[in-house]
């Protein structure tokens, strides 16, 4: 996580996607205190697992279904799901 936070601890880090702006900021304390706090970033963001930085800019979306199959299916069937890939 330390390598990731070299960039992602910047509150201004963001990317333009479509017509919107998506924050890429990660608050380390909030993350560490979350349910996923013991999981390293690259466990979910597989394409960010690179030897040197920066990682590729256009990473594929995280597949939460890897660990949460039922929840992922419910999410994909909801109105909150948008397949932007």
C-alpha atoms as an extended CHARMM CRD file, in Angstrom:
* protein
*
        85  EXT
         1         1  UNK       CA              0.0000000000        0.0000000000        0.0000000000  PROA      1               0.0000000000
         2         2  UNK       CA              2.8850000000        2.3780000000        0.6710000000  PROA      2               0.0000000000
         3         3  UNK       CA              3.7960000000        2.4330000000       -3.0260000000  PROA      3               0.0000000000
         4         4  UNK       CA              0.1890000000        3.1900000000       -3.9690000000  PROA      4               0.0000000000
         5         5  UNK       CA             -0.0550000000        6.0210000000       -1.4600000000  PROA      5               0.0000000000
         6         6  UNK       CA              2.9100000000        7.8110000000       -3.0330000000  PROA      6               0.0000000000
         7         7  UNK       CA              0.3000000000        9.1270000000       -5.4920000000  PROA      7               0.0000000000
         8         8  UNK       CA             -3.1020000000        8.1680000000       -4.1000000000  PROA      8               0.0000000000
         9         9  UNK       CA             -2.6410000000       10.0820000000       -0.8190000000  PROA      9               0.0000000000
        10        10  UNK       CA             -2.9710000000       13.3160000000       -2.8360000000  PROA      10              0.0000000000
        11        11  UNK       CA             -6.5190000000       14.6660000000       -2.2920000000  PROA      11              0.0000000000
        12        12  UNK       CA             -6.3470000000       16.3630000000       -5.7030000000  PROA      12              0.0000000000
        13        13  UNK       CA             -5.5590000000       13.1770000000       -7.6380000000  PROA      13              0.0000000000
        14        14  UNK       CA             -8.4250000000       12.6460000000      -10.0660000000  PROA      14              0.0000000000
        15        15  UNK       CA             -9.2090000000       11.4650000000      -13.5690000000  PROA      15              0.0000000000
        16        16  UNK       CA            -11.7270000000       12.6860000000      -16.1110000000  PROA      16              0.0000000000
        17        17  UNK       CA            -14.1150000000        9.9290000000      -17.1960000000  PROA      17              0.0000000000
        18        18  UNK       CA            -16.8140000000       10.7730000000      -19.6690000000  PROA      18              0.0000000000
        19        19  UNK       CA            -18.2630000000       14.0590000000      -18.5230000000  PROA      19              0.0000000000
        20        20  UNK       CA            -17.3300000000       13.5690000000      -14.8800000000  PROA      20              0.0000000000
        21        21  UNK       CA            -14.3060000000       13.6830000000      -12.6130000000  PROA      21              0.0000000000
        22        22  UNK       CA            -13.4770000000       10.6670000000      -10.4500000000  PROA      22              0.0000000000
        23        23  UNK       CA            -11.3430000000       11.1170000000       -7.3520000000  PROA      23              0.0000000000
        24        24  UNK       CA             -8.4650000000        8.6440000000       -7.0280000000  PROA      24              0.0000000000
        25        25  UNK       CA             -7.6260000000        9.7910000000       -3.5050000000  PROA      25              0.0000000000
        26        26  UNK       CA             -7.3060000000        7.1290000000       -0.8020000000  PROA      26              0.0000000000
        27        27  UNK       CA             -7.4300000000        8.1720000000        2.8340000000  PROA      27              0.0000000000
        28        28  UNK       CA             -5.0690000000        5.6810000000        4.4660000000  PROA      28              0.0000000000
        29        29  UNK       CA             -6.6340000000        5.8320000000        7.9260000000  PROA      29              0.0000000000
        30        30  UNK       CA            -10.1540000000        5.3340000000        6.5820000000  PROA      30              0.0000000000
        31        31  UNK       CA             -9.0050000000        2.4970000000        4.3630000000  PROA      31              0.0000000000
        32        32  UNK       CA             -7.0620000000        0.7450000000        7.1480000000  PROA      32              0.0000000000
        33        33  UNK       CA            -10.1420000000        0.9850000000        9.4010000000  PROA      33              0.0000000000
        34        34  UNK       CA            -12.4830000000       -0.3640000000        6.7140000000  PROA      34              0.0000000000
        35        35  UNK       CA            -13.6100000000       -3.9630000000        6.2810000000  PROA      35              0.0000000000
        36        36  UNK       CA            -10.9730000000       -4.3140000000        3.5330000000  PROA      36              0.0000000000
        37        37  UNK       CA             -8.2100000000       -2.6610000000        5.5660000000  PROA      37              0.0000000000
        38        38  UNK       CA             -5.9680000000       -5.7280000000        5.7170000000  PROA      38              0.0000000000
        39        39  UNK       CA             -6.1000000000       -6.3310000000        1.9620000000  PROA      39              0.0000000000
        40        40  UNK       CA             -3.3700000000       -4.8720000000       -0.2350000000  PROA      40              0.0000000000
        41        41  UNK       CA             -4.5140000000       -2.6620000000       -3.1110000000  PROA      41              0.0000000000
        42        42  UNK       CA             -3.1640000000       -5.0010000000       -5.7790000000  PROA      42              0.0000000000
        43        43  UNK       CA             -5.2990000000       -7.8780000000       -4.4980000000  PROA      43              0.0000000000
        44        44  UNK       CA             -8.2360000000       -6.1540000000       -6.2230000000  PROA      44              0.0000000000
        45        45  UNK       CA             -6.4710000000       -3.7760000000       -8.6090000000  PROA      45              0.0000000000
        46        46  UNK       CA             -4.5080000000       -6.5470000000      -10.3160000000  PROA      46              0.0000000000
        47        47  UNK       CA             -3.2900000000       -4.4840000000      -13.2930000000  PROA      47              0.0000000000
        48        48  UNK       CA             -1.7330000000       -1.9830000000      -10.8770000000  PROA      48              0.0000000000
        49        49  UNK       CA              0.7310000000       -4.6850000000       -9.7460000000  PROA      49              0.0000000000
        50        50  UNK       CA              3.7340000000       -3.3400000000      -11.6460000000  PROA      50              0.0000000000
        51        51  UNK       CA              7.4490000000       -3.2600000000      -10.9030000000  PROA      51              0.0000000000
        52        52  UNK       CA              7.7900000000        0.4490000000      -11.6620000000  PROA      52              0.0000000000
        53        53  UNK       CA              5.4940000000        3.4200000000      -11.3990000000  PROA      53              0.0000000000
        54        54  UNK       CA              3.3010000000        4.7260000000      -12.7350000000  PROA      54              0.0000000000
        55        55  UNK       CA              0.9610000000        1.8080000000      -13.4140000000  PROA      55              0.0000000000
        56        56  UNK       CA             -1.1550000000        1.9060000000      -16.6020000000  PROA      56              0.0000000000
        57        57  UNK       CA             -3.7040000000        4.7250000000      -16.4500000000  PROA      57              0.0000000000
        58        58  UNK       CA             -6.7150000000        2.8430000000      -17.7700000000  PROA      58              0.0000000000
        59        59  UNK       CA             -7.1140000000       -0.0020000000      -15.2660000000  PROA      59              0.0000000000
        60        60  UNK       CA             -9.9960000000       -2.4060000000      -15.6730000000  PROA      60              0.0000000000
        61        61  UNK       CA            -12.7330000000       -2.1740000000      -13.0400000000  PROA      61              0.0000000000
        62        62  UNK       CA            -12.3530000000       -4.2390000000       -9.8940000000  PROA      62              0.0000000000
        63        63  UNK       CA            -14.3380000000       -7.4740000000       -9.9460000000  PROA      63              0.0000000000
        64        64  UNK       CA            -15.7010000000       -7.6780000000       -6.4100000000  PROA      64              0.0000000000
        65        65  UNK       CA            -17.2480000000      -11.0020000000       -7.4220000000  PROA      65              0.0000000000
        66        66  UNK       CA            -13.8410000000      -12.6070000000       -7.0220000000  PROA      66              0.0000000000
        67        67  UNK       CA            -14.5620000000      -12.7000000000       -3.2890000000  PROA      67              0.0000000000
        68        68  UNK       CA            -18.2130000000      -11.6070000000       -3.1400000000  PROA      68              0.0000000000
        69        69  UNK       CA            -19.9930000000      -13.6330000000       -5.8370000000  PROA      69              0.0000000000
        70        70  UNK       CA            -23.5540000000      -13.1480000000       -4.5540000000  PROA      70              0.0000000000
        71        71  UNK       CA            -23.1290000000       -9.4660000000       -3.8580000000  PROA      71              0.0000000000
        72        72  UNK       CA            -21.5790000000       -8.8510000000       -7.2970000000  PROA      72              0.0000000000
        73        73  UNK       CA            -24.5610000000      -10.5370000000       -8.9980000000  PROA      73              0.0000000000
        74        74  UNK       CA            -27.0540000000       -8.3870000000       -7.0620000000  PROA      74              0.0000000000
        75        75  UNK       CA            -25.0490000000       -5.2520000000       -7.8980000000  PROA      75              0.0000000000
        76        76  UNK       CA            -24.8810000000       -6.0910000000      -11.6130000000  PROA      76              0.0000000000
        77        77  UNK       CA            -28.6520000000       -6.5550000000      -11.6930000000  PROA      77              0.0000000000
        78        78  UNK       CA            -29.2860000000       -3.2290000000       -9.9400000000  PROA      78              0.0000000000
        79        79  UNK       CA            -29.7960000000        0.2060000000      -11.4390000000  PROA      79              0.0000000000
        80        80  UNK       CA            -26.4590000000        1.2590000000       -9.8790000000  PROA      80              0.0000000000
        81        81  UNK       CA            -24.4540000000       -0.9070000000      -12.2440000000  PROA      81              0.0000000000
        82        82  UNK       CA            -23.0070000000        0.6430000000      -15.3700000000  PROA      82              0.0000000000
        83        83  UNK       CA            -20.7810000000       -1.3810000000      -17.6450000000  PROA      83              0.0000000000
        84        84  UNK       CA            -18.2890000000        1.2200000000      -18.8410000000  PROA      84              0.0000000000
        85        85  UNK       CA            -15.7760000000       -1.3440000000      -20.0810000000  PROA      85              0.0000000000
